[in-house]
Amino acid sequence: MASSRRLGLGLLLLILLCHVFSTPVVVSGRKVSLSLYYEALCPFCSSFIVNHLPKIFSNGLISIVDLDFIPFGNAMLDPNGSISCQHGQYECLLNTVEACAISSWPIVQQHFRFIYCIEHLVEEGQYTNWEACFQQTGFGSKPVIDCYNSGYGDELELQYKAKTDALQPPHIYVPWLVVNGQPLYEDYENFEHYVCKAYDGVPPRACEGLLLRTSEKEKPNKEEPFCYIDGVISPSAAGKKHKMELHY
């Protein structure tokens, strides 16, 4: 019950923030490309999405950012054409569901609300209840479920695989954050600094102070916050994507 209340309050705040910054904002330069390569059940991906990424909605940096989600991560395509996911079959399902959400609600403030909801449940260990996010966000389930059941979600995942495979340099773990084509490597939590630094227009107020920060390279006694690509288990043991049918 307490977890449900926290999720409800968190989503209410996020909805309000997204509403505030969904109105058009005049910017003086080109928007900064911010791409997040991730997988749904990597704990470090969910932590970043829930605890760090909302900052750009609350401080207004989203007005100078083109935010792109690529939910494929360290998954593999088997010789028979099926996808194996690092954290099991349910990760394959949620990767595809989030891909369908991005397609169904292309406005970033909308699909981020849904992705945030799912990843919050991942953090709480309640991700099997992901369908509650339709009610929590107020979005109808039909477009996402139709996308998944029709197989279009599988096509989207293959497109995200191609984008992930095309990374230069190749990704070595997730979350893998890229700003204007440049990976942030282990300093991804400091992404706001890099966004402000990359912006070629008049920096918004949110950049004050961020441009003066230095990279946080030293993080002693802290677990490395990544899911490494070489941590993918063999296709025979990995969670292969078995087609399940979702219901309204």
Secondary structure, 3 states (H helix, E strand, C coil): CHHHHHHHHHHHHHHHHHHHCCCCCCCCCCCEEEEEEECCCCHHHHHHHHHCCCHHHHCCHHHHEEEEEEECCCCEECCCCCEEECCCHHHHHHHHHHHHHHHHCCCHHHHHHHHHHHHHHHHCCCHHHCCHHHHHHCCCCHHHHHHHHHCHHHHHHHHHHHHHHCCCCCCCEECEEEECCEECHHHHHHHHHHHHHHCCCCCCHHHCCHHHCCCCCCCCCCCCCCEEHHHCCCCCCCEECCCCCCCC
